[in-house]
Amino acid sequence: MSVQDLNIKKHVKEALADNNLRKAVYKATSSTAVTRQNVINSIPYWEEIREKAHFIKKEAIENLDKYLELFEQKCIENNIQVHWAIDDKEAKDIILKIAKKNKVKTIVKSKSLTTEEIHLNKLLIENNIDTVETDLGEYIVQLKDQVPSHLIIPALHLSKEDVGNLFTEKLKVPYTDVPEELLKIAREKLREKFLSAEMSITGANFALAEQGSFCIIENEANAHLSISLPKVHVALMGIEKILPSISDLPYFLKILAPSATGQKSSTYVNFIGGPSKEKYGEGPEEVHIILLDNGRSKILADPKLRETLYCIRCGACLNACPVYQQIGGHAYNWVYMGPIGITLIPQYLSELEGKDAPFLSSLCGACGDVCPVKIKLPEHILELRKKVVEKDGSRFIEKLTIKIWAFVSANSVMYRFLSKILKSLMSLIPNGLQKVPGYYKKRNFPGFAQKGFREQLTNYQNSIKK
């Protein structure tokens, strides 16, 4: 995988300075979180379903080689052409080869984070292949020349006014900010692409090893049109998306929609079990699936962190995360963001490239509480912080401060003595004048307590005795 300069600190500062962005992200995430809670309250045995889904993913990931081999065998039996890609370059080469072989001029794509991961659109467009995102949110961010800012809601950071102005500029249509009219404009433009495209590219939400099939879950029917009209269908799938059998799928269908969008169920579940043109008179003549590693085997090799491969890309942890709610997805400067993103960035890239990512967390634990497959995200974030420090080291002043604090904390006499001195010094500084770098510009630093914890505790204990 190519080295990337994420420069996360710079992007975080820019996001925090953008009040419109922060309002849009907070409004969207908080409303989705409330809707999610209302829906799961109505689902019997929610926790038991989460537990079951967790152990299904554990079984699949712990025995990934076995299930991938079975999946390949069954796919071949279903006339699905299986390709293996060790990294992004191999995956792009395979897709480009398929496109050139079929003399493809236009490609329609349904929403796929895995294609974003390998920067596929850029390659196809550079090779003079018209490549169009058909998910409304993805279409919007493509027109804006951006990447998605959320795993599920790509244009989360934009208002309807932003979209209206974008459509006027890029599509040369009269301005409107009415959502129904904007949708109609997009539908008309995209329908032309569906009808003219020779090839479609999708991701895959889940692959079913025993059946040799895979499914794509959506709400807009754009994926259904993508896999029905072009003669060639190519699916790019991370190897961790495998499930042992179709009998396991209902558990994930039960948890995915509530966690992702606050719906009881997704609108469309598309199953692909092979070319259907000859058999049914419609659908693709060729179906290809590319099984992408791109760093996943490295994660699998770590017994502590391989649990992060259980992720079903629902985005629930983003909506619950107080950090993501304030900075949005672009601040992470990679395809995966939020709590799951900060665990994947240093693993997919490296501890050095992603050294700032694990620190974009308050460690409040909300992400672990809402994860539908019960990934222990706070534990993994701490583990990655440890790895980053071991790899990159800490600044001298940071190391010195921790060592002094550890020494003083272990010596009760010295701790009390220094506490008294600090308290005396603090009393000399008027409240409002304490300026802490990176803090006082946005908010006032709270005044120092008149009594320390130990003194307050002693007074409380004495009052009880009286």
N, C-alpha and C positions, 0 to 999 in steps of 0.2 A: 504494500500500500504506500502511496506517495506521501511524503512528509508535508504536513500542512502547518502553517503559522496561524493558529486560532486567534491569538491576541484577545483573549476573553475579557481581560480587565478593561481594555479600551471600549469594547462593545457594551459591557455592563454600564460603564459611566455614561455612554451615549444614551442608553435606554433609560437610565434613571433621570436623565435631563429632559426626556420627552414626555411631558405630562399627558398629551393626548393618547400616546401609545399605552401608558400605564393605566389610564382610565378605561380604554377599550379592552385591554387584556383582563383587568380585574373584574370588569362587569361581566364579560363572557365566562370566565372561569368560575366565578362565584355563583352565577345563575345555573351553570351546568352541574356544579357540585350539589346545589340544593335539589335540583331535579333528580339527580342520581339517588340521593338519600331517600327521597319520596318514593321512588320506584322500588328500591331494594327493601324498603320497609313492607312492601306489599308482596314480596316473594318469599314463600315458605322455604325454610331450610337453606337460607342464603349462605350461612357460614359453612354448612355441611357441603354445599355445592363447591364453594371456594376450596375447601379441604380436598375434595375429590379431584378437582381440576389441578391442584398443586401436585398431587401424587401421580396423576396421569402424565404431567409434564416431566416430573422426576423420572418416571419409568422411561419415557421417550429419550430424554437427554442422557441418562445413565447408559442406555443401550442404543445410542444414536447410530452406530455403525450397522448394527443388525437391522434396524428399521429402515435406514436409507437403502441398504441392499435389497430388502424386500420391496420397498417402494419402486426402485428402479426396475426390478424384475416384473412387477405387476403393470407398471406403465408401459413397458415394451409389449407386454401381452395385449394392452389396450391400444396399441399403435401410437402411443405418445413417444416422441423422440426425446431421449434424456441426454442432457449435456452436463458436464461437471466443470466448474470454474474455481480455481484456487484463489483467484483475486479479481479485482475490478478490471484489470486489463484483459484477462482471459474471457470474462463475461462479455465485455464490450466487443471483443473480437468475434465471439460466437454470434452475437446478435447482428453485427454488421455483415458477417458472412451470410447469414440467413436472409437478410434484407437484399443483399446484392444478388444472391442466387435467384430470388423471386422478382428481381427488377422492381423493387418497391420504391415508390416516389412519395407516398404519404403514409404516415403511421399515426394511429390514434392510441392514446395511452389512458388507462384508468389509473386511479390513485395508487401509487406504489412508493413506499419509503425506501425500498431496496434499490429501485432505479435512481432515486435521489442520492443514495449512498455512493453509487459508482459514477455519478455525474453523466448519466446516459444521454440526456437530451442534447447536451453540448456536442457530443461526438456525432450524433445522428445529423444534427443541423449542419455541422461542419462538412459532412459528406453529402450535402444537398438533398437530404431527406426531410420533407416537411413533417415535423413532429409536433403533435398537438395534445395537450392535456385535456381530458374530457370531464373530469370532476370539476364542478363549478369553482370551488375554492382553489384548486390547483391551476385551473385556467386563468383565474384572476392573478395569482402570483406569477404565473408564467408571463402574462402580458406586462406585468410590472417588473419583470426580470429579477425576481426575488426567489428565495427558497421558502418552503412552508415554515410557518412560525409555531405550528402545533402539530402533533402527531395525527389528530383526527380532523381538526378545523384549520386548514392551511392558511386561510385569510383572516384568522382571528383578530389580527392587529389592525385591520382596516374597517372603517365605517362605511355605511351605504353611500355617503357623500363621496368618500374616496373612490369607491367603485364606480360611481356615476361619472366622476371626472376622468377616471382611467378609461372607461368605455368610450367616452367622447373623444379623448385624445388618440387612442389606439384603433378603435373600430369606426371612427368617423360617424357617430350617431348622435342625435340630439341628446342633450343632458337630461337625465332623470335620476332621482334617488329613490324611486318607488321599487321595492324589492321584486315585486311581480313583473314589472316592466324590464328590470335588469335581467331577470331570469329568462324572459322571453327573447331578449336580444341575444343572450349567450346560446340559448337553444337553437335559434335560427342559424347562427354562425357555425355551431358544432355539428348540426345535422348534415350540412354540406360535407364536412370532413368524414363523418361516419359512412356516408354513401360512396365516397371516392377512395377511401383508404384500402390499400392492398394488404395491410398487416396491422395487427394490434399487439400491444405489449401491456401485460398486467403483472401484478404481484400475485401472491397467494396467501390468504389468511391462515389456512390449515391444509396440510397434505395428509392423506389417509393411506398409510403404508399397506395395509392388507388389501385395499381396493385398487390401488394404483390410480387414484384420482385426487383432485384438489378442489378447494372451494374458495370463492371470492365473495366477500360479504360487503354489502353496500346499501345505500338509501336512494340513489338517484337514477338507477338503471343505466347509467353511462357504461358501466363495466359489462352489463348484459348486451348492450348494443355493440360494444367493442369486440366481444368474443363471438358475436352472431353474424356480423356482416362481412368483415375482411376474410380473405381466403386463408391467411396464415395467422395463427395465434401463438405468441411467445410469452411464457410466464417466467419471471425471474423470482426465485425463492431462496431465502436464507435457509440453510440446512436445519436450523433449529425449529422450523415451522411444522415438523413432522408430528403426527399423532399415530399411535399404534393401529387404530381401527375406527371405522365410522361410528361404532357404538360409543366411542369416547366423545364424539363431536357435540352431542346435545348439552353436555355440561358447559362447554365453552360458548355455545350459542346462548345459553342462559345467562352467562356472566358478562359477555362482551358488550352487548348493546346498552344495558344499564350503566356499565362502567364508562363507556365511551361517550354516549350522547344523552343518557338519561331516558332512553326508550325501553320498553319492555322487551321488544325484539327488533331486529333489523328488518328493513323492508324487503330486501332481496338477498337470497343465498344461492349463488350460482355454483353448480357442480360441473366440473370438466372431467370427463372420463375418456376422452379421445376425440379424434376427428368425427364430426357428425354430418358432414355434407352428403356423403354417399348414402348413409343410412336413413337420414331424415329429410334430405333435400334442402337443408339449410345449415348454417354454421360453417366452421373452418374446414378446409381440406387437409391442413397440416396443423398439428399441435406440438409445440416444443416446450420443454421445461428445463430451465437451467438451475442447477443446484449450486448455490454460491457459498463458498467458505468465507473468504475475505476477512480472516482474523477470528472466526468463530471457533476453530479448532484450538486456538491458543487459549480462548476463554474456557473451553471444555476441559483443557488440561489442568486447570486450577480448581481443586476440589472445594475451595472456599467460595470462589466467585462464579462458578459455572451456573449457579442458580439464576444469575441474571439472564441466561438464555431462555428462561421460562416465559419471559415477557411476551404478551399477546398484542402489544402496541395499541392499548385502549386509550391511553392518555389520562387515565384517572389520577395518576400521581402528579401530573402537571397541574390539574385543576385544584388539587389540594395543597400544592406547595406554595408557601408564602413568598418564596424567592421568585419562582416563575411568575407568580401573579403580579410582581412589580417590574419585571424586566422583559417578559415575553420570550419567545423562542429564538429570535435572531441574535440575542446577546450571547448565546452559547456557540454560535458560529459553526454549527455542524448540523447534520440531518436529524440527529436525536438530541432532545433537550429535556429539561426538567430533571427530576430525580433519577429516572431511568437513564436519561442522557448522560448525566454526570458520572454514572457508573460504567457506561459503555465507552465514552470518549477515550479515557486513558487506557482502556483495554483494546479497543479496535485500533487506535493509533499507537500511542506509547505513553508511559508515565511522564516523559519529558514534554511531549507535545500537549498532552492533556493535563498538565500539572495543576492548573487553576480550577479545573472543572469540579473535582470532588469537594472543593471548599464553597461552592455555590449552594449551600444548604444550611439551614438553621438547626438541623438534626432534631426537629420537633416530633418526628415520627409519624406525621400525617400520611406520608407516602406509603409507608408500610401498612398502615391501617386500612387504606382504601384499595390496595393492590388486589385485584380479583383472584390472582393465583398465589397470593401470600408470599411474594418475594420479600425477603428481609432487607429492604433497601437501606435503612439506617446503618445496619451492621456492615453492609458492603461498602457504603460510603466511607465509614471509618477505616475499613481495611484498605481501601484505595488511598486514603489520606496517608496512612502508614507507608504504603508502597511508594507514594510520591516523595515523601520525606526521605525514605531510604535511598531512592534513586537520585533525587535532585538535591537533597540536603536542605538544611534550613539556614536562614540568614544568621550571621554571627550574633546580632543583638537579640534575636529570638531565642537562640540557644542559651545565651548568657542569662536572659531574663528568667527562663524556665529553671535553669540550674540554681539561681539565687532563690527563686520562689520555693523550690523543692527543699533547699537547705534550711531556709527560714521556717518553713511549715513543719519540718521534722524536729525543730527545737522550740519547745513551748515557751521557755524563758525569753529567748530572743524574739519570738513571734509577738509576745505581749509587749516587750520593750519597744520594738519598732512600731507596733500599732499605736502606742501612746505618742511616740514622736510624730508619726504621720497625722494623727488626729490633731495634735497641737499646730502643725504646719497648715493643715486644711482649714482650721478655724481662722487663720489669718487671711485667707483668700475669700473675698466677697462672692456670694452666689451670682452666677451670670458671667463671671470673668474667667471661669475655667474653660479653656478652649482646647478640645481634643481634636487632633488632625483627622480629617475625614468625617467628623461628626458635627461640629458646631456650625458648619455652613448651612446645614439643612434643618437642624433643630437645636434647642438649647440643652446643654448638658445639665442633668439634674443636680440639685444642690447636695452637698455632703450631709449625711445623717448626723444629727447632734450626738446620738449615742450609737456605739457599735453593737454588733449582734451579741457579743459576749456580755456586755453591760446590760443590754435589754433583757437577755435571758436570766441573768442573775437577779435583776429587779423583779422579774415575773415570778421567779421561784420564791423570792423573799415574800412577795405579796400573797402567794398561796399559803405559805407557812403561817402568816399572820391570821 
